[in-house]
Amino acid sequence: GLVIDGRTLNVIFQGGLEEKFLTLTKHCHSVLCCRSTPLQKSMVVKLVRRQLKVMTLSIGDGANDVSMIQAADIGIGISGQEGMQAVMASDFAISRFKHLKKLLLVHGHWCYARLAKMVIYFFYKNVSYVNLLFWYQFFCGFSGSTMIDYWQMIFFNLFFTSMPPLLFGVLDRDVSAETLLGLPELYKNGQ
């Protein structure tokens, strides 16, 4: 691991040593920036996003972490003694740091799997609807007449095909939470 303080970060950013800093951090399992300003925190996140072209996640619990949370792709705020500024600026809010594992491994996996299934479902729904209209045009000689009334087209998307996304969104869990917490490598399968 690497522990670096705010004064050292200041030297790195002012001296143009960002590339060497990133090379050093690639060899570490974890990097901890302590006693740094909010601007330095956001600059580290922006540096990692820009140079390494990776998705970043920032976690903070106070007002001094807001710029870092906003600079990251995904921001997580921890509600605590330092106020609610980080929670209000974040994408996700948790009450304790220990809930981060379940948020990422369980709910992240379920959300990813649900979204992937919903994309396939919407393609299927729209392709079947467009195919119906396409083949009807052969029947009517490409006159442009409509096969379905407008109220039926509205109800098709509003009522007739809205139940599967609602059921998938609420009930679909491909793997149990205990299994996902026990086998963290399952998170990579969807990717």
N, C-alpha and C positions, 0 to 999 in steps of 0.2 A: 504494500500500500504506500501511498504518497500523501503526506500532510504538508500543505503549503499555506502560508499566511498572506494577508493582504499586502504587506510591504513587498514581498517577493513577487506577487502578481503584478504589482505596480511596475516593478523593474522589468518583468517579462513583456508587458504590453507597451511600455515606453521605449524599451530597447530593441523592439522588433524580434523578440526571441520566441514568437508563437510557434513556429515550426519545430524548434528544439523541445519546447514544452510539450507539444503533442506527441512527438516521438518518444519522450520519456513516459508520458502517461499511457501510451499503448502497451508498455511492458508491465503495467500495474493492474492488479485486480480491482483496486478501488482508489479513488482520489478524493481527498477531503480538503476543502478550502475553508479555512477558519480565519476569523478576524478580518473578513473582507467586506468591502462596501457593497451596497446594492448594485451599483454600476459595474463593479468588478464581477459580481456573480452573473449578471446578464451578459457581460462580455465573454465570460468563459463558455456559457451555453451557446452564444452566437458563434464563437470560434469553433467549437466542436461541430455544430450544425454545418457551418460553411466549409470547413476544411475536410472533415471526415465524411460529409454527406450522409449522416445517419439521423435517425429519429431520436429526439431528446425528450427526456422526462425530468421535470423539476419538482422537488418537494420542498415545501416551506410551511412555517407556522406563524410567521409574523409579518408586520408591515415592511420590514427590510427585505423580504423575499418576494415581494410582488413583481418587481421588474424581472427577476429571474424566472418566475412562473409564467409571466406573459411572453418571455423570449423563447420558451421551450415549445415544442410541438404539443406536448401534453403536460398540463399543470395540475398538481395535486396539492390541495391545501389541508393542513391539519388544524382543526379547531382546538384551541387551547387557551392558555393563560395570557398569551400575547395579543389576543383580540381576534377579530374575524376578517381582517383585511386580506390575508392570504386565501382564505376560503372564498371570499367574494370575487377574487381575481382568478380563481382556478377553474379547471374543467371538472374536476372531481373533488369531493370533500370527504375526509375520513376523520374520525374522532381520535384515533390513536395511531401511532406509527406501525404497530403490530398488525393492523388491518390492511396494510399495503400488499402483503403476500396474497391474501384472498382476493383483493381487488384486481390484481394483475393476473394471477394464475387461474382463478375460477371465473370471475365475472368477465375478464378480458377474453378468455377462451370461449365462453358461452356467447358473448356478444359477437365475436368474430365468426363463429359457426352460424349463428342466426342471420347475420348480414349476408354471408355467402349463400345460404339457402334462399334468402329473400331475393337476391339478385337473380338467381336461377328461376325462381318463381315468377318474377316480373317479366323476364324474357319470355318464358313459356306463355304467360297470360297474354302478352301483347302480340306475340307471333301467332298464337291461335286466333286472336281477334282480327288481325290484319289479313291472315290467310282466308278467313271467312269472307271478308270484304273483297279481297283480290279475286277469288274464284267466282264471286257473285257478278263481278264486272264482265267476265266472259259470258255469263248467262244473259245479261241485259245489253250486250253489245257495246260496252265501254261508254255508256251514255252519261255516266256520272250520277245516276240516281242512287238514292240511299236505300239500303236494304233494311236498316233498323231505324226506328224513330229516335229522335234526339233524347227523349226521356229514358228510353231503354239504354242508350249509350251511357247516359249519366249514371243510371242505376247499375249498369254492368260494373263500373269501377267503384261505385259508392257502396253498394250492398252485396251484389252477387259474388264479387271476388275479394271482399275485405275480410272475410272470416279467417282464411288461412294465415294471412300475416298477423292478425291479432292472436290466434292460437299459437303460432310459432313464437311470437314475441313473448308470450307469457309462460308457455308450458314446455318449450323445447329445451331439453338438456341432454346432449348426446352422451356425456360422461358425468358421473356423480362428482360432487364437490370434494369428497374424501379422496377419490381416485386422482383428481387433478392436483390436489395438495400433496399427495404421496408421490406422484410422478410428474414433476415440473417439466420434463422434456416433452410432454404431450402438447404443450403450448406451441411448439415449433411445427407440429404436424400440419396444421391448417395453412401455415405460411408456405 
